[in-house]
Amino acid sequence: MKNKKNNIFDKKEIKKVHGTFHDFQDFLRKKFGKGCWSWKPDSFTKKKWRCFDEIKFSKNLTGYKVMTTIEEYVKKHPQIKIVRCDDSAYAGSDIVLIPHPKHGIRVMFFPQCTPIQNEFFLYGSDFQNLITALIKMSKTGVYSAEDKEEKQFIKKLKIQK
């Protein structure tokens, strides 16, 4: 790693690319991660290590209070976008789009009434809002469409009103 310009593990570059997500994740863990940390014994070394229960954490990320707390966070971080949808109980829920500049977009789903986080429903207007948000994020350099086919695909996805 003599050439610092080509170092893909440069801490400043990693922070720039993934910092928004990691800051958001830290915020979520501080606000809603209570009771998710535990100590597990390692059978090989006989030492205990601290682990985070992601399944329990995902169940904590459900409900109106979580959604409003995230909305307040997003007001201070305009690069993150919220798109409305419905959960499997057809209650208003949120899809959160978090940019990773020149790499892509992380999508997180926060249901209001059900702990099932792998299913949501989009009405026509929700679908259009999601596509519009993704296109806008792609045009601001969040997603770098290097390939000609990708650029043509993004051009075809213009929303008509």
Secondary structure, DSSP 8 states (H G I E B T S, - for coil): ---GGG-TT-HHHHHHHHHHHHHHHHHHHHHH-TT-EEEEE-TTT--EEEEE-HHHHHHHS-SHHHHHHHHHHHHH-TTSEEEEEE-TTS-EEEEEEEEETTTEEEEEEE-SS-S--S--B--HHHHHHHHHHHHHHHHTTSS---SHHHHHHHHHT----
